[in-house]
Amino acid sequence: MQGLVNKYRSLLQVVPTAFERTLTQKIDWSARAICIAGARGTGKSTLVLQYIKKNLPPAQTLYASLDDLHFRQHTLTETAEEFYLNGGRFLFLDEVHKYDNWEREVKNLYDFYPEIKIVVSGSSILALRHAEADLSRRMLFYLLPELSLREYIALSEKIILPVISLDELLINHQDFVDSIKKDLPAPLALYNDYLTYGAYPFFTEGKGSYLMRINQLINVIIDYDLPETRRIEISTQAKLKKLLYIISTSVPFTPNIAKLAEQMETSRIRLLEMLDMLERAQLIYNLRSATKGISLMNKPQKIFLHNTSLIAALADGTPNIGNLRETFLFTQLTGANHQVNHPKKGDFIVDQKMLIEVGGRNKSRDQIQTAHDAWLAVDNIEYGTNRRMPLWSFGFLY
């Protein structure tokens, strides 16, 4: 086990601590068992290493990735027992989906070693969600979203700005913009940068290779992560990539399922299964009406890529501006744990009560003028008036 300890200590020495994800403050670290899920590249490993470095005694802590070669020769149970006998009390297990039957061994460790606190994390949402039912009584589950605009600014500009709740933003958006502009004189410039480079923390490794890294990320998810959790043919993998491309190049995508299935050379049922796979892999969002539920067989009203960086990486030429605007707002709202559905009028119904319409600076309230709790999220303006709000201001919800 000494090899694992050496790797863990080396990682602890170099992990940066100046920027911290918002989720870190929301996790109940006192719980005996925690699961942190999140798409590849969102910063789960950095998050847990930062927490260890700032809060725990290194000698009583072990961070290990379960795809390490150590676990080809040793079981997780053996490793945890040795760790415990040597005084270990805080066990962090990354990439748990790479280890067969990890749920059973983690459950046994929880039951038989009550003094050990266990944190597991992984990038295969499909595998972790499958385990949630078995471990829900023992483990708290958290989802790490992609970076918000606020987090992107904190990481890129080293400017820490406050989180604001949606209710407070709707009421006080003018005062909020005033407070932001004291530290951020040109918020629209950083918002426009965020649309291309903002979703994943690895933009810090170079924006020149950022979009190429995203394409590699997509290939890993479809070619390796999905087959680990579902039986999937190579031909289906190619179709999933084609489907992502179609969504990325579209106006906010309202799918004609029959036509799209014909275009993809597949059946309607199989197409809906593919959309479900891509959503569970955190590559797309399927926006549905609140009245129709989330059944696999209920077609989505709109389909969005999971963030605007995916649009930038996949779309040929200039991405559709309407698609970028709606995707930005949708991701900022869902990243802050708001329920978002498709309304009869307008673009989004949020938490089943407030209606939001998205558009450019000339957007009118015509579509939502009869709605009681309705707002405009307007692009390319710094300040709003009344219920007409700057779109970029929604990037500070987490």
C-alpha beads as a LAMMPS data file, in Angstrom:
LAMMPS data file: protein, C-alpha beads

398 atoms
397 bonds

1 atom types
1 bond types

-500.0 500.0 xlo xhi
-500.0 500.0 ylo yhi
-500.0 500.0 zlo zhi

Masses

1 110.0

Atoms # bond

1 1 1 0.000 0.000 0.000
2 1 1 3.000 2.278 0.347
3 1 1 2.839 3.043 -3.357
4 1 1 -0.694 4.406 -2.964
5 1 1 0.405 6.532 -0.017
6 1 1 3.332 7.957 -1.986
7 1 1 1.086 8.934 -4.904
8 1 1 -1.485 10.482 -2.576
9 1 1 1.137 12.553 -0.728
10 1 1 2.612 13.747 -4.037
11 1 1 -0.806 14.863 -5.287
12 1 1 -1.504 16.619 -2.004
13 1 1 1.697 18.667 -2.365
14 1 1 0.795 20.085 -5.776
15 1 1 -2.998 20.523 -5.598
16 1 1 -3.861 24.244 -5.916
17 1 1 -6.032 25.743 -3.182
18 1 1 -6.655 29.334 -4.276
19 1 1 -9.894 28.485 -6.119
20 1 1 -12.556 26.260 -4.598
21 1 1 -15.755 24.935 -6.197
22 1 1 -19.040 26.170 -4.707
23 1 1 -20.152 22.597 -4.021
24 1 1 -17.372 22.210 -1.439
25 1 1 -19.289 24.425 0.992
26 1 1 -22.555 22.558 0.424
27 1 1 -21.275 19.059 1.186
28 1 1 -21.924 17.696 4.658
29 1 1 -18.390 16.477 5.265
30 1 1 -19.363 15.168 8.702
31 1 1 -21.391 12.348 7.103
32 1 1 -19.900 8.858 7.331
33 1 1 -20.247 8.177 3.621
34 1 1 -20.418 10.610 0.689
35 1 1 -20.581 10.120 -3.073
36 1 1 -19.528 12.946 -5.414
37 1 1 -20.518 12.360 -9.022
38 1 1 -19.778 14.595 -11.962
39 1 1 -18.929 14.573 -15.630
40 1 1 -15.347 14.014 -16.690
41 1 1 -13.220 17.130 -16.417
42 1 1 -15.348 19.003 -13.881
43 1 1 -12.750 18.846 -11.085
44 1 1 -13.895 16.145 -8.651
45 1 1 -10.385 14.932 -7.824
46 1 1 -9.156 18.466 -7.190
47 1 1 -12.166 19.190 -4.985
48 1 1 -11.539 16.245 -2.637
49 1 1 -7.765 16.777 -2.522
50 1 1 -8.319 20.430 -1.625
51 1 1 -10.638 19.417 1.187
52 1 1 -8.075 16.919 2.523
53 1 1 -5.260 19.448 2.344
54 1 1 -7.228 22.142 4.187
55 1 1 -9.080 20.067 6.775
56 1 1 -7.679 16.593 7.524
57 1 1 -4.557 15.071 9.084
58 1 1 -2.632 13.566 6.133
59 1 1 -1.381 10.619 8.189
60 1 1 -4.956 9.477 8.897
61 1 1 -6.142 10.016 5.330
62 1 1 -5.762 8.143 2.055
63 1 1 -6.810 9.229 -1.416
64 1 1 -6.649 6.478 -4.050
65 1 1 -7.958 6.051 -7.563
66 1 1 -9.489 2.600 -8.032
67 1 1 -8.108 2.340 -11.561
68 1 1 -4.601 2.218 -10.015
69 1 1 -2.584 -0.915 -10.803
70 1 1 -2.483 -1.619 -7.071
71 1 1 -6.055 -2.883 -7.295
72 1 1 -5.134 -5.471 -9.904
73 1 1 -3.387 -7.403 -7.131
74 1 1 -5.180 -6.232 -3.995
75 1 1 -8.850 -5.874 -3.178
76 1 1 -10.375 -2.670 -1.888
77 1 1 -11.299 -4.475 1.337
78 1 1 -7.711 -5.630 1.932
79 1 1 -6.389 -2.133 1.303
80 1 1 -8.956 -0.497 3.583
81 1 1 -8.254 -2.987 6.393
82 1 1 -4.521 -2.300 6.249
83 1 1 -5.223 1.427 6.152
84 1 1 -7.463 1.155 9.227
85 1 1 -4.999 -0.975 11.239
86 1 1 -2.347 1.689 10.626
87 1 1 -4.533 4.428 12.072
88 1 1 -6.361 5.512 8.944
89 1 1 -9.789 7.084 9.420
90 1 1 -10.583 9.097 6.249
91 1 1 -10.743 7.101 3.011
92 1 1 -11.236 8.848 -0.351
93 1 1 -11.843 6.579 -3.338
94 1 1 -11.813 8.100 -6.829
95 1 1 -12.956 6.556 -10.126
96 1 1 -14.867 3.909 -8.165
97 1 1 -16.755 2.756 -11.265
98 1 1 -13.466 1.280 -12.532
99 1 1 -13.581 -1.348 -9.762
100 1 1 -15.960 -4.299 -10.088
101 1 1 -18.578 -4.576 -7.338
102 1 1 -17.302 -1.486 -5.549
103 1 1 -20.771 -0.914 -4.076
104 1 1 -20.675 -4.204 -2.153
105 1 1 -17.212 -3.600 -0.705
106 1 1 -17.974 0.008 0.229
107 1 1 -21.188 -1.159 1.907
108 1 1 -19.210 -3.744 3.922
109 1 1 -16.602 -1.172 4.922
110 1 1 -19.367 1.162 6.080
111 1 1 -21.017 -1.583 8.127
112 1 1 -17.930 -3.166 9.691
113 1 1 -15.624 -0.137 10.159
114 1 1 -17.813 2.583 11.710
115 1 1 -14.765 4.692 12.584
116 1 1 -13.840 5.170 8.917
117 1 1 -15.377 8.013 6.925
118 1 1 -15.635 7.175 3.243
119 1 1 -15.866 9.545 0.269
120 1 1 -16.254 8.026 -3.194
121 1 1 -16.238 9.849 -6.507
122 1 1 -16.410 9.017 -10.176
123 1 1 -17.071 10.345 -13.635
124 1 1 -19.433 7.619 -14.828
125 1 1 -22.792 9.051 -13.778
126 1 1 -24.474 5.952 -15.187
127 1 1 -22.578 3.630 -12.843
128 1 1 -22.924 5.869 -9.785
129 1 1 -26.645 6.410 -10.265
130 1 1 -27.085 2.645 -10.535
131 1 1 -25.413 2.286 -7.148
132 1 1 -27.442 5.060 -5.529
133 1 1 -30.436 2.803 -4.838
134 1 1 -28.282 0.242 -2.997
135 1 1 -26.363 2.776 -0.925
136 1 1 -28.937 5.536 -0.428
137 1 1 -29.529 4.684 3.242
138 1 1 -25.824 4.890 3.995
139 1 1 -24.458 7.526 1.633
140 1 1 -25.141 11.165 0.752
141 1 1 -25.032 11.800 -2.994
142 1 1 -23.840 15.077 -4.554
143 1 1 -23.488 16.120 -8.181
144 1 1 -20.669 18.449 -9.255
145 1 1 -21.846 20.534 -12.228
146 1 1 -19.646 22.242 -14.787
147 1 1 -18.270 25.655 -13.857
148 1 1 -20.709 28.521 -13.521
149 1 1 -19.825 31.925 -14.988
150 1 1 -18.996 33.070 -11.452
151 1 1 -16.619 30.146 -10.919
152 1 1 -15.015 30.702 -14.334
153 1 1 -14.299 34.329 -13.392
154 1 1 -12.875 33.251 -10.025
155 1 1 -10.542 30.757 -11.689
156 1 1 -9.511 32.844 -14.700
157 1 1 -9.393 36.357 -13.216
158 1 1 -8.739 35.518 -9.531
159 1 1 -11.793 37.635 -8.620
160 1 1 -14.089 36.058 -6.035
161 1 1 -17.650 37.345 -6.478
162 1 1 -20.695 36.447 -4.363
163 1 1 -23.282 33.776 -5.083
164 1 1 -26.819 35.141 -5.336
165 1 1 -30.064 33.197 -5.040
166 1 1 -32.480 33.266 -7.958
167 1 1 -35.221 34.930 -5.896
168 1 1 -32.867 37.691 -4.773
169 1 1 -31.520 38.182 -8.302
170 1 1 -34.998 38.597 -9.749
171 1 1 -35.874 41.263 -7.189
172 1 1 -32.543 43.121 -6.973
173 1 1 -30.802 42.523 -10.307
174 1 1 -29.936 46.215 -10.823
175 1 1 -28.268 46.545 -7.413
176 1 1 -26.516 43.221 -7.965
177 1 1 -25.060 44.381 -11.295
178 1 1 -23.844 47.574 -9.589
179 1 1 -22.019 45.503 -6.975
180 1 1 -20.471 43.190 -9.585
181 1 1 -19.228 46.043 -11.773
182 1 1 -17.173 47.457 -8.909
183 1 1 -14.815 44.507 -9.328
184 1 1 -15.711 43.530 -12.899
185 1 1 -16.016 46.587 -15.165
186 1 1 -16.701 44.564 -18.356
187 1 1 -18.808 41.511 -17.418
188 1 1 -20.039 40.945 -20.987
189 1 1 -16.486 40.304 -22.230
190 1 1 -15.958 37.515 -19.699
191 1 1 -19.444 36.141 -20.327
192 1 1 -18.616 35.847 -24.049
193 1 1 -15.322 34.105 -23.202
194 1 1 -17.211 31.747 -20.910
195 1 1 -19.544 30.623 -23.697
196 1 1 -16.540 28.996 -25.414
197 1 1 -14.031 28.250 -22.665
198 1 1 -15.917 28.311 -19.390
199 1 1 -17.438 24.912 -18.617
200 1 1 -14.373 22.854 -17.636
201 1 1 -11.509 23.885 -15.316
202 1 1 -8.890 22.523 -17.698
203 1 1 -9.058 25.765 -19.722
204 1 1 -6.242 26.807 -17.363
205 1 1 -3.973 24.350 -19.188
206 1 1 -4.305 26.368 -22.388
207 1 1 -7.241 27.708 -24.361
208 1 1 -5.542 26.761 -27.625
209 1 1 -6.087 23.063 -26.921
210 1 1 -9.330 23.445 -24.945
211 1 1 -11.807 22.504 -27.686
212 1 1 -9.632 19.594 -28.802
213 1 1 -9.623 18.304 -25.208
214 1 1 -13.425 18.461 -25.173
215 1 1 -13.636 16.358 -28.330
216 1 1 -11.319 13.833 -26.678
217 1 1 -13.545 13.932 -23.588
218 1 1 -16.610 13.111 -25.694
219 1 1 -14.827 10.173 -27.307
220 1 1 -13.781 8.762 -23.917
221 1 1 -17.328 9.018 -22.555
222 1 1 -18.945 7.374 -25.582
223 1 1 -16.208 4.859 -26.421
224 1 1 -15.249 3.769 -22.893
225 1 1 -17.606 4.999 -20.146
226 1 1 -20.897 4.027 -21.772
227 1 1 -19.807 0.469 -22.693
228 1 1 -18.764 -0.083 -19.057
229 1 1 -22.366 0.318 -17.918
230 1 1 -24.438 -0.737 -20.932
231 1 1 -24.115 -3.140 -23.809
232 1 1 -23.517 -0.852 -26.748
233 1 1 -22.389 -1.603 -30.292
234 1 1 -19.715 0.303 -32.184
235 1 1 -22.320 1.398 -34.730
236 1 1 -24.392 2.909 -31.917
237 1 1 -21.366 4.796 -30.627
238 1 1 -20.935 6.377 -34.058
239 1 1 -24.621 7.326 -34.110
240 1 1 -24.365 8.933 -30.671
241 1 1 -21.573 11.175 -31.933
242 1 1 -23.591 12.067 -35.022
243 1 1 -26.569 12.906 -32.829
244 1 1 -24.452 15.246 -30.707
245 1 1 -23.273 17.016 -33.840
246 1 1 -26.850 17.513 -35.088
247 1 1 -27.877 19.023 -31.741
248 1 1 -24.835 21.313 -31.619
249 1 1 -25.503 22.876 -35.024
250 1 1 -29.215 23.453 -34.524
251 1 1 -31.370 26.331 -33.456
252 1 1 -32.618 25.491 -29.906
253 1 1 -33.436 21.954 -30.881
254 1 1 -37.096 20.940 -30.950
255 1 1 -36.902 17.326 -32.105
256 1 1 -39.152 15.670 -34.631
257 1 1 -38.529 12.170 -33.314
258 1 1 -39.781 10.316 -36.398
259 1 1 -37.725 12.479 -38.766
260 1 1 -34.651 12.357 -36.546
261 1 1 -34.886 8.565 -36.218
262 1 1 -34.986 8.316 -40.017
263 1 1 -31.993 10.626 -40.284
264 1 1 -30.120 8.473 -37.750
265 1 1 -31.200 5.243 -39.522
266 1 1 -32.732 3.833 -36.364
267 1 1 -36.133 3.233 -34.767
268 1 1 -38.069 5.735 -32.675
269 1 1 -37.629 3.653 -29.520
270 1 1 -33.912 3.223 -30.099
271 1 1 -33.513 6.960 -30.700
272 1 1 -35.222 7.748 -27.392
273 1 1 -32.892 5.241 -25.692
274 1 1 -29.903 7.013 -27.246
275 1 1 -31.118 10.388 -25.996
276 1 1 -31.495 8.891 -22.530
277 1 1 -27.951 7.482 -22.664
278 1 1 -26.498 10.847 -23.672
279 1 1 -28.390 12.606 -20.895
280 1 1 -27.245 10.142 -18.237
281 1 1 -23.686 10.546 -19.530
282 1 1 -24.064 14.324 -18.966
283 1 1 -23.591 15.239 -22.604
284 1 1 -27.115 16.557 -23.219
285 1 1 -30.196 17.769 -21.376
286 1 1 -33.649 16.613 -22.441
287 1 1 -36.073 19.409 -21.583
288 1 1 -39.555 18.069 -20.902
289 1 1 -42.941 19.448 -19.993
290 1 1 -43.666 19.244 -16.271
291 1 1 -47.007 17.618 -17.049
292 1 1 -45.553 14.713 -19.036
293 1 1 -42.972 13.418 -16.584
294 1 1 -39.555 11.942 -17.372
295 1 1 -40.502 8.552 -18.788
296 1 1 -38.021 7.284 -21.330
297 1 1 -40.789 7.002 -23.907
298 1 1 -41.912 10.627 -23.500
299 1 1 -40.107 12.615 -26.127
300 1 1 -38.320 15.769 -24.939
301 1 1 -39.702 19.132 -26.025
302 1 1 -36.195 20.506 -26.574
303 1 1 -32.680 19.076 -26.464
304 1 1 -29.603 21.003 -25.328
305 1 1 -25.957 20.057 -25.138
306 1 1 -24.803 19.911 -21.535
307 1 1 -22.897 23.203 -21.713
308 1 1 -21.916 25.912 -24.183
309 1 1 -18.312 24.644 -24.459
310 1 1 -19.662 21.435 -25.998
311 1 1 -21.474 23.559 -28.594
312 1 1 -18.260 25.439 -29.385
313 1 1 -16.321 22.178 -29.756
314 1 1 -18.867 20.377 -31.940
315 1 1 -20.581 23.053 -34.044
316 1 1 -19.126 23.901 -37.449
317 1 1 -18.375 27.578 -37.934
318 1 1 -20.377 29.991 -35.788
319 1 1 -22.779 28.323 -33.329
320 1 1 -26.396 29.439 -33.384
321 1 1 -26.676 32.372 -30.975
322 1 1 -30.158 31.369 -29.818
323 1 1 -28.863 27.918 -28.941
324 1 1 -25.960 29.418 -26.962
325 1 1 -28.240 31.776 -25.057
326 1 1 -30.781 29.156 -24.041
327 1 1 -28.109 26.581 -23.199
328 1 1 -26.294 29.100 -20.991
329 1 1 -29.419 29.979 -19.013
330 1 1 -30.544 26.372 -18.736
331 1 1 -27.169 25.173 -17.424
332 1 1 -26.823 27.979 -14.872
333 1 1 -30.290 27.244 -13.484
334 1 1 -29.851 23.469 -13.322
335 1 1 -26.336 23.835 -11.903
336 1 1 -27.935 25.733 -9.017
337 1 1 -30.407 22.843 -8.511
338 1 1 -33.467 24.562 -9.930
339 1 1 -36.099 22.442 -11.654
340 1 1 -36.482 23.575 -15.259
341 1 1 -39.291 22.450 -17.567
342 1 1 -40.794 23.350 -20.920
343 1 1 -43.784 25.730 -20.684
344 1 1 -46.704 26.288 -23.048
345 1 1 -45.427 29.845 -23.648
346 1 1 -41.898 31.168 -23.219
347 1 1 -38.632 29.220 -23.041
348 1 1 -38.433 27.867 -19.468
349 1 1 -40.678 27.366 -16.475
350 1 1 -38.502 27.350 -13.338
351 1 1 -39.489 25.549 -10.134
352 1 1 -42.985 25.258 -11.606
353 1 1 -43.739 28.923 -10.945
354 1 1 -41.632 31.508 -12.809
355 1 1 -41.532 31.870 -16.591
356 1 1 -38.353 33.012 -18.349
357 1 1 -38.015 34.028 -22.007
358 1 1 -34.523 34.360 -23.521
359 1 1 -33.457 36.658 -26.347
360 1 1 -31.356 39.504 -27.734
361 1 1 -31.516 43.180 -26.740
362 1 1 -34.594 43.795 -28.920
363 1 1 -36.570 40.934 -27.387
364 1 1 -40.113 41.936 -26.389
365 1 1 -42.473 40.506 -23.770
366 1 1 -45.117 39.598 -26.364
367 1 1 -44.888 35.843 -25.788
368 1 1 -45.168 36.113 -22.002
369 1 1 -47.143 39.322 -21.457
370 1 1 -50.150 37.486 -20.018
371 1 1 -48.080 35.455 -17.523
372 1 1 -48.088 36.597 -13.896
373 1 1 -44.525 35.695 -12.858
374 1 1 -42.598 36.207 -16.111
375 1 1 -39.121 37.557 -16.861
376 1 1 -36.942 38.341 -19.857
377 1 1 -33.286 37.210 -19.851
378 1 1 -31.704 39.542 -22.403
379 1 1 -28.322 39.129 -24.065
380 1 1 -25.858 41.944 -24.795
381 1 1 -26.996 44.331 -22.074
382 1 1 -25.154 45.176 -18.870
383 1 1 -28.147 46.489 -16.920
384 1 1 -31.785 45.487 -16.893
385 1 1 -35.005 47.266 -15.989
386 1 1 -37.923 45.848 -14.014
387 1 1 -38.514 42.306 -15.355
388 1 1 -36.006 42.692 -18.174
389 1 1 -32.735 41.222 -16.877
390 1 1 -29.216 40.808 -18.291
391 1 1 -28.685 37.185 -19.316
392 1 1 -25.127 37.088 -17.958
393 1 1 -26.350 37.890 -14.413
394 1 1 -27.796 34.344 -14.136
395 1 1 -24.203 33.070 -14.104
396 1 1 -23.817 33.847 -10.380
397 1 1 -26.351 31.395 -8.967
398 1 1 -23.622 28.973 -7.767

Bonds

1 1 1 2
2 1 2 3
3 1 3 4
4 1 4 5
5 1 5 6
6 1 6 7
7 1 7 8
8 1 8 9
9 1 9 10
10 1 10 11
11 1 11 12
12 1 12 13
13 1 13 14
14 1 14 15
15 1 15 16
16 1 16 17
17 1 17 18
18 1 18 19
19 1 19 20
20 1 20 21
21 1 21 22
22 1 22 23
23 1 23 24
24 1 24 25
25 1 25 26
26 1 26 27
27 1 27 28
28 1 28 29
29 1 29 30
30 1 30 31
31 1 31 32
32 1 32 33
33 1 33 34
34 1 34 35
35 1 35 36
36 1 36 37
37 1 37 38
38 1 38 39
39 1 39 40
40 1 40 41
41 1 41 42
42 1 42 43
43 1 43 44
44 1 44 45
45 1 45 46
46 1 46 47
47 1 47 48
48 1 48 49
49 1 49 50
50 1 50 51
51 1 51 52
52 1 52 53
53 1 53 54
54 1 54 55
55 1 55 56
56 1 56 57
57 1 57 58
58 1 58 59
59 1 59 60
60 1 60 61
61 1 61 62
62 1 62 63
63 1 63 64
64 1 64 65
65 1 65 66
66 1 66 67
67 1 67 68
68 1 68 69
69 1 69 70
70 1 70 71
71 1 71 72
72 1 72 73
73 1 73 74
74 1 74 75
75 1 75 76
76 1 76 77
77 1 77 78
78 1 78 79
79 1 79 80
80 1 80 81
81 1 81 82
82 1 82 83
83 1 83 84
84 1 84 85
85 1 85 86
86 1 86 87
87 1 87 88
88 1 88 89
89 1 89 90
90 1 90 91
91 1 91 92
92 1 92 93
93 1 93 94
94 1 94 95
95 1 95 96
96 1 96 97
97 1 97 98
98 1 98 99
99 1 99 100
100 1 100 101
101 1 101 102
102 1 102 103
103 1 103 104
104 1 104 105
105 1 105 106
106 1 106 107
107 1 107 108
108 1 108 109
109 1 109 110
110 1 110 111
111 1 111 112
112 1 112 113
113 1 113 114
114 1 114 115
115 1 115 116
116 1 116 117
117 1 117 118
118 1 118 119
119 1 119 120
120 1 120 121
121 1 121 122
122 1 122 123
123 1 123 124
124 1 124 125
125 1 125 126
126 1 126 127
127 1 127 128
128 1 128 129
129 1 129 130
130 1 130 131
131 1 131 132
132 1 132 133
133 1 133 134
134 1 134 135
135 1 135 136
136 1 136 137
137 1 137 138
138 1 138 139
139 1 139 140
140 1 140 141
141 1 141 142
142 1 142 143
143 1 143 144
144 1 144 145
145 1 145 146
146 1 146 147
147 1 147 148
148 1 148 149
149 1 149 150
150 1 150 151
151 1 151 152
152 1 152 153
153 1 153 154
154 1 154 155
155 1 155 156
156 1 156 157
157 1 157 158
158 1 158 159
159 1 159 160
160 1 160 161
161 1 161 162
162 1 162 163
163 1 163 164
164 1 164 165
165 1 165 166
166 1 166 167
167 1 167 168
168 1 168 169
169 1 169 170
170 1 170 171
171 1 171 172
172 1 172 173
173 1 173 174
174 1 174 175
175 1 175 176
176 1 176 177
177 1 177 178
178 1 178 179
179 1 179 180
180 1 180 181
181 1 181 182
182 1 182 183
183 1 183 184
184 1 184 185
185 1 185 186
186 1 186 187
187 1 187 188
188 1 188 189
189 1 189 190
190 1 190 191
191 1 191 192
192 1 192 193
193 1 193 194
194 1 194 195
195 1 195 196
196 1 196 197
197 1 197 198
198 1 198 199
199 1 199 200
200 1 200 201
201 1 201 202
202 1 202 203
203 1 203 204
204 1 204 205
205 1 205 206
206 1 206 207
207 1 207 208
208 1 208 209
209 1 209 210
210 1 210 211
211 1 211 212
212 1 212 213
213 1 213 214
214 1 214 215
215 1 215 216
216 1 216 217
217 1 217 218
218 1 218 219
219 1 219 220
220 1 220 221
221 1 221 222
222 1 222 223
223 1 223 224
224 1 224 225
225 1 225 226
226 1 226 227
227 1 227 228
228 1 228 229
229 1 229 230
230 1 230 231
231 1 231 232
232 1 232 233
233 1 233 234
234 1 234 235
235 1 235 236
236 1 236 237
237 1 237 238
238 1 238 239
239 1 239 240
240 1 240 241
241 1 241 242
242 1 242 243
243 1 243 244
244 1 244 245
245 1 245 246
246 1 246 247
247 1 247 248
248 1 248 249
249 1 249 250
250 1 250 251
251 1 251 252
252 1 252 253
253 1 253 254
254 1 254 255
255 1 255 256
256 1 256 257
257 1 257 258
258 1 258 259
259 1 259 260
260 1 260 261
261 1 261 262
262 1 262 263
263 1 263 264
264 1 264 265
265 1 265 266
266 1 266 267
267 1 267 268
268 1 268 269
269 1 269 270
270 1 270 271
271 1 271 272
272 1 272 273
273 1 273 274
274 1 274 275
275 1 275 276
276 1 276 277
277 1 277 278
278 1 278 279
279 1 279 280
280 1 280 281
281 1 281 282
282 1 282 283
283 1 283 284
284 1 284 285
285 1 285 286
286 1 286 287
287 1 287 288
288 1 288 289
289 1 289 290
290 1 290 291
291 1 291 292
292 1 292 293
293 1 293 294
294 1 294 295
295 1 295 296
296 1 296 297
297 1 297 298
298 1 298 299
299 1 299 300
300 1 300 301
301 1 301 302
302 1 302 303
303 1 303 304
304 1 304 305
305 1 305 306
306 1 306 307
307 1 307 308
308 1 308 309
309 1 309 310
310 1 310 311
311 1 311 312
312 1 312 313
313 1 313 314
314 1 314 315
315 1 315 316
316 1 316 317
317 1 317 318
318 1 318 319
319 1 319 320
320 1 320 321
321 1 321 322
322 1 322 323
323 1 323 324
324 1 324 325
325 1 325 326
326 1 326 327
327 1 327 328
328 1 328 329
329 1 329 330
330 1 330 331
331 1 331 332
332 1 332 333
333 1 333 334
334 1 334 335
335 1 335 336
336 1 336 337
337 1 337 338
338 1 338 339
339 1 339 340
340 1 340 341
341 1 341 342
342 1 342 343
343 1 343 344
344 1 344 345
345 1 345 346
346 1 346 347
347 1 347 348
348 1 348 349
349 1 349 350
350 1 350 351
351 1 351 352
352 1 352 353
353 1 353 354
354 1 354 355
355 1 355 356
356 1 356 357
357 1 357 358
358 1 358 359
359 1 359 360
360 1 360 361
361 1 361 362
362 1 362 363
363 1 363 364
364 1 364 365
365 1 365 366
366 1 366 367
367 1 367 368
368 1 368 369
369 1 369 370
370 1 370 371
371 1 371 372
372 1 372 373
373 1 373 374
374 1 374 375
375 1 375 376
376 1 376 377
377 1 377 378
378 1 378 379
379 1 379 380
380 1 380 381
381 1 381 382
382 1 382 383
383 1 383 384
384 1 384 385
385 1 385 386
386 1 386 387
387 1 387 388
388 1 388 389
389 1 389 390
390 1 390 391
391 1 391 392
392 1 392 393
393 1 393 394
394 1 394 395
395 1 395 396
396 1 396 397
397 1 397 398
